[in-house]
Amino acid sequence: MLRYFLDKFWNEDVWLPPNTTWADIAPGPDKAVVYTDYTHVFYPIPLALVFICLRYVLEKVAIAPFGLYLGIKNSKPRKAPNIPKLEKIYKATPKIKQPQLLAKKLELSEREIERWFRLRRAQDKPSTLVKFCENAWKVCFYVCNFSFGLYTLWDKEWLWDIDQCYIGYPHQGLTNDVWWYYMISAAFYWSLTMSQFTDVRRKDFWQMFVHHIATIALLSFSWVCNLHRIGTLVLLLHDCADIFVEAVKASKYAKYQKLCDTLFLMLIVVWIATRVGIYPFYLIWSTSIRAPMLLPMFPAYYIFNSLLCLLLVLHIVWTWLILQIAYTALQAGQMEGDIRSSGSDFSDSPQNSNHSSPSRSKSRKDT
């Protein structure tokens, strides 16, 4: 039954263009070009563990000491008093419900219970240094990966003529540099998916989780179907803007406000140009309009294109959130909030509270 299921799942009529078989694009010494090997789609998973270890070492050895050198504090709020009954209730639900009943049951005042819950919630929040390390690590990766991607694709014809992503498909050769670019990028997104459950928890947790899964699915589908050319363009376009997303957060945590404001302006320009401009009006237009003109369509291609459109929906949502922050920043006189993610507001940390007045903090947009 397993064999039957696999045969049905990997049906050539679904995954490949008409009149093409898996044998036609299987790698081998007798082939005119080097094809992608579908078994390599699993390589990024163990490589993701290497990334997680590398991140841990870099944060301990370089990033955290650098953050301390910049004056970022690693202090956390005072711990809540040890009250086992309240701790049990807190683990069930961090939000206090019916404080009057709790006060009578535990022989405490409502004020004491509310204060305990406030301290307990603050206790779970990571320090500013922890958040800085996470963003600085991502900055390092995106800078390196974007540079490597640009170097890899600079002499590739499809970077300058997107029609070359479809002309001659699926008999398009794979080079070693593109192989490494794919493996490294996929491994990083696998590592983000794994570490997301232990990293700083933000309100857009599930949006980011969907984003990571959609990206991994895109990379996997494009690899199996030999659509690696369009896949590399998607990667390059995304890494470009992500550099500024993480750099803005890191500079804000380090209290370099002028640098943060400058990077935020650059982010708005690069984000809108790449995610709202080039991505839908050039790349998706090409995959949706030009591709059907140059090659016969097949079901897997529509799945691939649907995932690209799903990413576009996430881009539009995040663009709206970023523009909200831009509007708030113009009113406040400086960038406020956490770009593209929520629940990790810069005001969460007590050592950053001197950056804004109470009235301003009420109007913060934490995206």
C-alpha positions in Angstrom: 0.0 0.0 0.0 2.9 2.4 0.7 4.3 1.7 -2.8 0.9 2.4 -4.3 0.5 5.6 -2.3 4.0 6.9 -3.3 3.4 6.1 -6.9 0.2 8.0 -6.8 1.8 10.9 -4.9 4.8 11.2 -7.3 2.6 10.9 -10.4 4.6 12.2 -13.3 1.4 13.8 -14.7 1.2 15.9 -11.6 4.8 16.9 -10.9 6.3 17.1 -14.4 5.5 18.8 -17.7 3.7 16.7 -20.4 5.9 14.0 -22.1 8.4 14.1 -19.3 9.3 11.3 -16.9 11.3 11.1 -13.7 13.9 9.1 -15.6 14.4 12.0 -18.0 15.5 14.4 -15.2 17.2 11.9 -13.0 20.9 12.8 -12.3 23.4 10.5 -14.0 26.8 10.5 -15.8 25.1 9.9 -19.2 23.0 13.1 -19.0 23.9 16.3 -20.9 23.2 18.5 -17.9 23.4 18.1 -14.1 19.8 17.7 -12.8 18.6 18.2 -9.2 18.6 15.1 -7.0 15.2 14.8 -5.2 16.9 13.1 -2.2 18.9 16.2 -1.5 15.8 17.9 -0.4 16.4 16.3 3.0 20.0 17.6 3.4 19.0 20.9 4.9 17.4 19.3 7.9 20.7 18.1 9.5 22.4 21.2 8.2 19.8 23.2 10.2 21.1 21.7 13.4 24.5 22.9 12.4 23.1 26.4 12.0 21.5 26.3 15.5 24.8 25.2 17.0 26.7 27.9 15.1 24.2 30.5 16.2 24.6 29.4 19.8 28.4 29.7 19.6 28.4 33.0 17.8 25.9 34.5 20.3 28.0 33.4 23.3 31.4 34.2 21.8 30.8 37.3 19.7 27.3 38.8 19.6 26.5 38.9 23.3 29.9 40.4 24.3 29.4 43.0 21.5 26.0 43.8 22.8 27.3 44.3 26.3 30.1 46.5 24.9 27.4 48.7 23.3 25.8 49.0 26.7 22.8 46.7 26.3 21.9 45.3 29.7 21.1 41.7 30.4 19.0 42.4 33.5 15.5 41.0 33.9 12.7 42.3 36.1 12.4 41.2 39.7 10.9 37.8 40.2 7.4 37.4 41.6 7.1 36.0 45.1 6.8 32.2 45.3 3.1 31.5 45.7 2.5 27.9 44.4 -1.3 28.3 44.0 -0.9 31.5 41.9 1.9 29.8 39.9 -0.5 26.9 39.0 -3.2 29.3 37.9 -0.6 31.4 35.9 0.6 28.3 34.0 -3.0 27.5 33.1 -3.6 31.1 31.8 -1.2 34.0 32.1 -4.1 36.5 32.1 -5.8 37.1 35.5 -9.5 36.2 35.6 -11.9 37.0 38.5 -9.3 38.6 40.9 -12.1 39.1 43.5 -12.6 35.3 43.8 -8.9 34.7 43.9 -8.5 37.3 46.6 -11.1 35.7 48.8 -9.8 32.2 48.2 -6.1 33.0 48.8 -6.7 35.6 51.5 -4.8 38.2 49.5 -5.9 41.7 48.3 -6.9 42.2 44.6 -4.0 44.6 44.3 -1.5 42.0 45.5 -2.8 39.5 43.1 -2.7 41.9 40.1 0.8 42.9 41.1 1.9 39.3 41.3 0.6 38.5 37.8 2.3 41.6 36.4 5.6 40.6 37.9 5.2 37.0 36.8 4.5 38.0 33.2 7.5 40.4 33.2 9.6 37.5 34.5 8.9 35.4 31.4 10.0 38.2 29.0 13.5 37.9 27.6 16.1 40.6 28.3 17.0 43.2 25.7 20.4 41.5 25.2 18.6 38.2 24.3 16.5 40.0 21.7 19.5 41.8 20.3 21.4 38.6 19.9 18.6 37.0 18.0 18.3 39.9 15.6 22.0 40.4 15.2 22.4 36.7 14.3 19.8 37.1 11.5 21.5 40.2 10.2 24.8 38.3 9.9 23.1 35.5 8.1 21.1 37.6 5.7 24.1 39.8 4.8 26.2 36.8 4.1 23.5 34.9 2.3 22.5 37.8 0.1 26.1 38.5 -0.8 26.6 34.9 -1.6 23.4 34.8 -3.6 24.3 37.9 -5.6 27.8 36.5 -6.3 26.3 33.1 -7.4 23.6 34.6 -9.7 25.6 37.5 -11.1 26.8 35.5 -14.1 23.6 33.6 -14.5 21.5 34.5 -17.5 18.1 34.2 -15.7 19.1 37.0 -13.2 19.0 39.4 -16.2 16.4 37.7 -18.3 13.7 36.0 -16.3 12.4 34.2 -19.4 15.4 32.0 -19.1 13.8 30.4 -16.0 11.4 28.7 -18.4 13.2 28.4 -21.7 14.6 24.9 -22.0 12.7 23.7 -18.9 13.0 21.1 -17.4 16.4 20.3 -19.0 18.3 23.1 -17.1 21.6 22.3 -15.5 22.5 22.8 -11.9 25.8 24.3 -10.8 27.6 23.7 -7.5 27.2 27.3 -6.4 23.4 27.2 -6.9 23.3 23.8 -5.1 25.0 25.4 -2.0 22.9 28.5 -2.2 19.7 26.3 -2.1 21.0 24.1 0.7 22.2 26.9 2.9 19.0 28.9 2.4 16.7 25.9 3.1 18.7 24.9 6.1 18.4 28.4 7.6 14.6 28.4 7.2 14.5 24.9 8.8 16.5 26.3 11.7 14.2 29.2 12.1 11.2 26.9 12.2 12.8 24.7 14.9 14.1 27.6 17.0 11.0 29.6 16.7 9.5 27.7 19.6 12.4 28.7 21.9 13.1 32.2 20.5 11.5 35.4 21.6 7.7 34.8 21.4 5.9 37.4 19.3 2.3 38.0 18.4 2.9 37.2 14.8 4.3 33.8 15.8 1.9 31.9 13.5 2.3 34.3 10.6 6.0 33.7 10.7 5.5 30.0 11.1 3.3 29.9 8.0 6.0 32.0 6.2 8.7 29.6 7.1 6.7 26.5 6.1 5.6 28.1 2.8 9.2 29.0 2.1 10.5 25.5 2.8 7.6 24.1 0.7 8.6 26.4 -2.1 12.2 25.4 -2.0 11.3 21.7 -1.8 8.8 21.8 -4.7 11.1 23.9 -6.9 14.0 21.6 -6.2 12.1 18.4 -6.9 10.6 19.8 -10.1 13.9 21.4 -11.2 12.5 24.9 -10.9 15.6 26.1 -9.1 16.1 29.1 -11.3 13.0 30.9 -10.2 13.6 29.7 -6.7 17.0 31.5 -6.5 15.4 34.7 -7.6 12.8 34.4 -4.8 15.5 33.9 -2.3 17.6 36.8 -3.4 14.7 39.1 -3.4 13.6 38.2 0.1 17.1 38.3 1.7 17.6 41.9 0.5 14.8 43.3 2.6 15.3 41.0 5.6 18.7 42.5 6.2 17.1 45.9 7.1 14.2 44.3 9.0 16.6 42.7 11.5 19.1 45.6 11.5 16.4 48.1 12.5 15.5 45.9 15.5 19.1 45.4 16.6 19.9 49.1 16.4 16.8 50.0 18.4 17.7 47.5 21.1 21.2 49.0 21.2 19.6 52.5 21.6 21.3 53.9 18.4 18.2 55.9 17.6 19.6 57.9 14.7 21.0 54.7 13.1 17.6 53.0 13.7 15.7 55.9 12.0 18.0 55.8 9.0 17.8 52.1 8.6 14.0 52.3 9.0 13.8 54.7 6.1 16.0 52.4 4.0 13.8 49.5 5.0 10.6 51.2 3.8 12.3 51.9 0.4 13.8 48.5 0.0 10.8 46.6 1.3 8.2 48.4 -0.9 10.6 48.2 -3.9 11.2 44.4 -3.5 8.2 42.9 -1.7 5.4 45.1 -3.1 7.0 46.2 -6.4 9.4 43.7 -8.0 7.9 40.6 -6.4 4.3 40.9 -7.6 4.8 43.0 -10.7 7.8 41.3 -12.1 8.3 37.9 -10.5 4.7 36.7 -10.0 3.7 38.4 -13.2 6.4 36.3 -14.9 5.4 33.1 -13.2 1.7 33.7 -13.9 1.7 35.3 -17.4 5.0 34.7 -19.1 5.6 31.1 -18.0 2.4 29.7 -19.6 3.5 31.3 -22.9 6.9 29.6 -22.8 6.3 26.1 -21.4 3.3 23.7 -21.0 1.7 23.9 -17.6 1.3 21.0 -15.1 -0.5 20.7 -11.7 2.7 21.0 -9.6 3.5 24.4 -11.2 0.1 25.8 -10.0 0.9 24.6 -6.5 4.3 26.3 -6.7 2.7 29.5 -8.0 0.0 29.4 -5.3 2.7 29.3 -2.6 4.3 32.4 -4.2 1.0 34.2 -4.0 0.7 33.1 -0.3 4.0 34.8 0.4 2.6 37.9 -1.4 -0.4 38.0 0.9 2.0 37.9 3.9 4.0 40.7 2.3 0.9 42.9 2.0 0.0 42.3 5.7 3.5 43.2 6.9 3.7 46.2 4.6 0.5 47.5 6.2 2.1 47.0 9.7 5.3 48.7 8.7 3.5 51.7 7.3 1.6 51.9 10.5 4.9 52.1 12.4 6.1 54.7 9.9 3.0 56.8 10.6 3.5 56.5 14.3 7.2 57.3 14.0 6.4 60.5 12.1 4.1 61.5 15.0 6.5 60.5 17.7 9.6 61.9 16.1 11.4 58.5 16.2 10.9 54.9 15.2 8.8 53.1 17.8 7.9 49.4 17.9 9.3 46.2 16.6 9.3 45.9 12.8 7.1 43.1 11.3 6.6 41.4 14.7 4.5 41.9 17.7 4.7 41.0 21.4 8.3 42.0 21.7 7.9 45.8 22.1 10.9 47.8 23.0 9.0 49.1 25.9 8.8 45.6 27.4 12.2 46.0 28.8 12.5 48.4 31.8 15.9 49.7 30.8 14.3 51.1 27.6 11.4 52.9 29.3 13.3 56.2 29.3 12.9 56.4 25.5 9.3 57.4 25.5 6.7 59.1 27.6 3.8 57.3 29.1 1.4 58.9 26.6 3.5 57.9 23.7 3.8 54.3 24.8 0.1 53.9 24.8 0.0 54.6 21.1 2.8 52.3 20.1 2.3 50.0 17.2 4.2 46.8 17.9 4.4 44.9 14.7 
